[in-house]
Amino acid sequence: MHAPLASASIGHSLSSFFNAVGQFFSDLEAVHWGLLLLGLAFFGLNLTLRSRAFFHSLRAAYPAVSFQWRRIWGAYFAAVGFNNVVPARGGDVIKLFLARSSIPGASYPTVAAAFFVESIFDFSVGVIVLIFAFSQGVFPKPPDFAKLNSFDISYLAEHFRLTLFLITALAVLGLVAFALLSVRVKAFWVRVRQGVTILSDRRRYLREVALWQAAAWLCRFAAFWFLLDAFRVGGSVENVLLVFGVNQVAGAVPFTPGGAGVQQALLVKVFQSKAPTAIVAAYSVGQQIAIAAFTALVGLGAVVFIFRFRSFREVLYAGRASRQAEREAERAGVLLVDGDSSEEPPSDEDPPPEARRPRGAHGGGRVRY
């Protein structure tokens, strides 16, 4: 019974999405390209400022090691670009590997812990944004998500027991992972605490992380204002905050690249009284396509010209090989020492160490996703 309903829901979601894509491409002449490019420029500045905050967290974790911000910037853009074209947030793995390989002697737990530093400010702003969005009377309540034309979020909202099971399963998997790590939990938590070192100095955290993230949010605000104007929906404080709210919900459902289906369904619902449905649908898809194309191109450029890889796939293979090599080294008793600066930091001109590339990854010279 559920299978035919799910198939019908998926079909309806895909139909709605491709109709919106068609509406966008058929109405390209109405797009204000100057505002669109300005919006993308501010979105890129937003990511650049965020990468600087991430760099400061890593620098606090490795004060004795010299490494380059442009490599951290490249890792950040590569991750966002990959997440916007491929589902399941595989870009986070790319960011982890590229950032770790840019810091001599770094460990995966320490670099991963630095991700948490960034999430503190984002979570605080996200809560405020969601409170505002749900208080405006246009944002659907969570039980009403089942009525949206987006299979992923509609299905989860309609099948609450399944959603609860998935959340529980993730929690159990987290506990199992913790239990497996508990064999050497002391060494593991030492590395994790090293990644959040900057939190121990409140003034430094506010100056080098929170302040940069606040500026990044302002640039993101400007970006969506210009994008709303570019697609004739209309930029305003309320509209931008509603878009932020939609992004917060879409980011929690990583089944599509950048939460595309969820974003489209929610934006059509939220802005139904502010602009014609066709215009909102074209905006929801056009904005997603523009941001995805922009971040993917810049991210791929960073992968090619900064890290000397030829594709996102090659980075993923190299990351898996690197992680496997680290596990084998630990099993052999050759532990990597965090902050070991005996290795010279990689220069911009030098190709990355051979260990970063999996065997067989050198065939062909064409850049590909």
C-alpha positions in Angstrom: 0.0 0.0 0.0 2.8 2.4 1.0 4.9 1.6 -2.1 2.4 2.9 -4.7 1.7 6.0 -2.6 5.4 6.7 -2.2 5.9 6.2 -6.0 3.1 8.6 -6.7 4.5 11.1 -4.2 7.9 10.9 -5.7 6.5 11.3 -9.2 4.4 14.3 -8.2 7.5 15.9 -6.5 9.6 15.4 -9.6 6.9 16.7 -11.8 6.6 19.9 -9.7 10.3 20.3 -9.7 10.8 20.0 -13.4 7.8 22.2 -14.1 9.5 24.9 -12.0 12.8 24.3 -13.9 10.9 24.7 -17.2 9.3 27.9 -15.9 12.7 29.3 -14.9 14.3 28.6 -18.3 11.3 29.9 -20.2 11.4 33.2 -18.2 15.2 33.9 -18.3 14.7 37.3 -20.0 12.8 38.5 -16.9 15.8 37.7 -14.6 17.7 40.8 -13.6 21.2 39.4 -14.3 23.1 42.3 -12.6 21.3 41.7 -9.3 21.8 37.9 -9.8 25.6 38.3 -10.2 25.6 40.7 -7.2 23.8 38.2 -5.1 26.2 35.4 -6.0 29.2 37.7 -5.3 27.8 38.3 -1.7 27.2 34.6 -1.3 30.8 33.9 -2.2 31.9 36.6 0.2 29.8 34.9 2.9 31.6 31.6 2.3 35.0 33.3 2.3 34.3 34.9 5.7 33.1 31.6 7.1 36.3 29.9 5.9 38.3 32.5 7.7 36.5 31.7 10.9 37.2 28.0 10.4 40.9 28.9 9.7 41.1 30.7 13.0 39.7 27.7 14.9 42.3 25.4 13.2 45.1 27.9 13.9 44.2 27.9 17.6 44.3 24.1 17.6 47.7 24.1 15.9 49.5 27.2 17.0 53.0 25.9 16.3 52.2 24.8 12.7 52.3 27.0 9.7 49.5 26.5 7.1 47.8 28.6 4.5 44.4 30.1 4.7 43.8 29.8 0.9 43.9 26.0 1.3 41.3 26.1 4.0 39.3 28.5 1.8 39.6 26.0 -1.0 38.5 23.1 1.2 35.5 25.1 2.4 34.4 26.1 -1.1 34.9 22.5 -2.4 32.7 21.1 0.3 29.9 23.6 -0.3 30.1 23.1 -4.1 30.0 19.3 -3.8 27.0 19.4 -1.3 25.1 21.6 -3.8 25.3 19.0 -6.6 25.4 15.7 -4.7 23.1 14.6 -1.9 23.9 13.2 1.6 26.5 15.9 2.4 29.5 14.1 1.0 31.2 17.5 0.8 31.8 17.4 4.6 34.1 14.5 4.0 35.9 16.5 1.3 36.3 19.5 3.6 37.6 17.2 6.4 40.2 15.5 4.2 41.4 18.7 2.4 41.7 20.7 5.6 43.5 17.9 7.4 45.9 17.3 4.5 46.7 21.1 4.5 48.0 21.0 8.1 51.2 19.1 8.8 50.7 16.5 11.6 46.9 17.2 11.9 44.5 14.5 12.9 40.9 13.8 11.7 39.3 14.1 15.1 40.9 17.5 15.8 39.9 18.9 12.4 36.4 17.5 12.7 36.0 19.0 16.2 36.8 22.4 14.7 33.6 22.0 12.7 31.7 22.2 16.0 33.1 25.6 16.8 31.4 27.0 13.7 28.1 25.3 14.5 27.7 27.1 17.8 27.0 30.6 16.3 25.0 29.1 13.4 22.8 27.1 15.7 22.1 30.3 17.8 21.2 32.3 14.7 19.2 29.4 13.3 17.0 29.1 16.3 16.2 32.8 16.1 15.4 32.6 12.4 13.1 29.6 12.9 11.2 31.3 15.8 10.7 34.3 13.5 9.6 32.2 10.5 7.0 30.2 12.5 5.7 33.3 14.1 4.7 35.0 10.8 1.8 32.8 10.1 2.9 31.9 6.6 5.4 29.1 7.4 3.8 25.7 7.6 3.8 24.0 11.0 5.8 20.7 11.2 2.6 18.5 11.0 1.6 20.3 7.8 4.9 19.3 6.1 3.1 16.1 5.0 1.0 18.2 2.6 4.0 19.8 0.8 4.9 18.7 -2.7 8.3 17.4 -1.7 8.6 13.6 -1.2 11.4 13.5 1.3 10.1 15.9 3.9 6.4 15.0 3.2 7.2 11.3 3.6 9.0 11.8 6.9 6.3 14.1 8.3 3.5 11.6 7.3 5.3 8.6 8.7 6.2 9.9 12.1 7.1 6.4 13.5 9.6 5.8 10.7 11.1 9.3 11.3 11.4 8.5 15.1 13.0 5.2 14.2 15.6 6.8 12.0 16.4 9.4 14.7 16.7 6.6 17.3 18.9 4.5 14.9 21.2 7.5 14.3 21.5 8.0 18.1 22.3 4.3 18.6 24.9 4.4 15.8 26.5 7.4 17.6 26.7 5.4 20.8 28.1 2.4 19.0 30.7 4.6 17.4 31.6 6.1 20.8 31.9 2.6 22.3 34.3 1.6 19.5 36.4 4.7 20.1 36.4 4.1 23.9 39.3 1.6 23.4 41.5 4.6 23.2 39.0 7.2 24.3 41.5 9.2 26.3 43.7 9.9 23.3 40.6 10.5 21.1 39.2 13.2 23.4 42.5 14.9 23.8 42.4 15.4 20.0 38.8 16.5 20.1 39.5 19.1 22.8 42.4 20.3 20.8 40.0 21.1 17.9 37.8 23.3 20.2 40.8 25.1 21.9 39.6 28.5 20.8 36.4 28.1 22.9 38.6 28.3 26.0 39.4 31.9 25.2 36.1 33.7 25.0 37.5 37.0 23.7 39.5 35.3 21.0 36.5 33.2 20.0 34.3 36.3 19.7 37.0 38.2 17.8 38.3 35.5 15.5 35.2 33.3 15.0 31.9 34.8 16.0 32.7 38.3 14.6 33.6 36.7 11.2 30.5 34.5 11.2 28.3 37.5 12.0 29.8 39.4 9.0 29.2 36.3 6.9 25.5 36.1 7.9 25.2 39.8 6.9 26.7 39.0 3.5 24.4 36.0 3.2 21.5 38.3 4.0 22.5 40.7 1.2 22.9 37.8 -1.2 19.4 36.5 -0.7 18.0 40.1 -0.8 19.5 40.6 -4.3 18.5 37.1 -5.4 14.9 37.8 -4.4 15.0 41.1 -6.4 16.6 39.4 -9.3 13.8 36.9 -9.7 11.0 39.5 -9.1 9.8 38.1 -5.7 11.0 41.2 -3.9 13.8 41.7 -1.3 12.8 42.7 2.2 13.9 41.9 5.7 10.9 39.7 6.3 11.4 37.8 3.0 15.1 37.2 3.5 14.4 35.9 7.0 11.8 33.6 5.6 14.3 32.3 3.1 16.7 31.7 5.9 14.0 29.7 7.7 13.4 27.6 4.6 17.1 26.9 4.3 17.3 25.8 8.0 14.6 23.2 7.4 16.0 22.1 4.0 19.4 21.7 5.5 18.0 19.1 8.0 16.9 16.9 5.1 20.0 16.0 3.1 18.3 13.6 0.7 18.7 16.0 -2.3 21.5 18.3 -3.3 21.2 21.4 -1.2 17.7 20.3 -0.1 16.4 21.4 -3.5 13.0 19.7 -3.4 12.3 20.8 0.2 13.4 24.4 -0.6 11.1 24.6 -3.7 8.0 23.2 -1.8 8.5 25.5 1.2 9.3 28.6 -0.8 6.1 28.2 -2.9 4.1 27.8 0.3 5.7 30.7 2.2 5.6 33.2 -0.6 2.2 32.2 -2.1 0.7 35.5 -0.9 3.6 37.7 -1.9 4.1 36.8 -5.6 2.4 34.6 -8.3 3.1 30.9 -7.9 4.9 30.6 -11.2 7.4 33.4 -10.3 8.1 31.9 -6.8 8.6 28.5 -8.3 11.0 29.9 -10.9 12.8 31.8 -8.1 13.1 28.7 -5.9 14.7 26.6 -8.7 16.6 29.5 -10.3 18.2 30.5 -7.1 19.2 26.8 -6.4 20.7 26.4 -9.9 22.6 29.6 -9.7 24.1 29.0 -6.3 24.9 25.3 -7.1 26.6 26.2 -10.4 28.6 29.1 -8.8 29.8 27.1 -5.8 30.5 23.9 -7.8 32.6 25.8 -10.4 34.6 27.7 -7.7 34.9 24.6 -5.6 36.1 22.5 -8.6 38.6 25.3 -9.4 39.9 25.1 -5.9 40.3 21.3 -6.1 42.2 21.6 -9.4 44.3 24.7 -8.9 45.0 24.6 -5.2 45.0 20.9 -4.3 46.1 19.6 -7.8 43.3 17.0 -8.0 41.3 16.6 -11.2 37.8 15.9 -9.8 35.7 15.8 -6.7 35.6 12.0 -7.1 39.4 11.8 -7.0 39.3 13.8 -3.7 36.9 11.3 -2.2 39.0 8.4 -3.2 42.1 10.1 -1.8 40.3 10.8 1.5 39.2 7.2 1.9 42.8 6.0 1.1 44.2 8.5 3.6 41.8 7.5 6.4 42.6 3.8 5.8 46.3 4.5 5.9 45.9 6.3 9.2 43.9 3.4 10.7 46.6 0.9 9.5 49.3 3.2 11.0 47.5 3.3 14.3 47.1 -0.5 14.4 50.8 -0.8 13.6 51.5 1.5 16.6 52.8 4.4 14.4 50.6 7.2 15.8 50.4 10.6 14.2 51.3 13.4 16.6 49.1 16.4 16.4 50.9 19.6 15.8 54.1 17.9 14.6 55.7 20.7 12.5 58.7 18.6 11.4 57.1 18.4 7.9 57.3 21.7 5.9 54.0 23.1 5.0 53.0 22.5 1.4 53.7 25.4 -0.9 51.2 26.6 -3.5 53.5 25.5 -6.3 54.2 22.0 -5.1 51.7 19.2 -5.9 50.1 17.5 -3.0 51.9 14.5 -1.5 51.4 11.3 -3.5 49.7 9.8 -0.5 46.8 12.0 -1.0 45.9 10.4 -4.3 44.7 6.8 -4.6 46.5 4.5 -7.0 45.0 4.6 -10.4 43.7 8.1 -10.0 46.1 9.6 -12.6 44.5 8.4 -15.8 43.3 11.0 -18.2 43.7 14.7 -18.0 40.2 15.9 -18.3 38.6 17.7 -15.4 35.3 16.1 -14.4 32.9 16.1 -11.5 
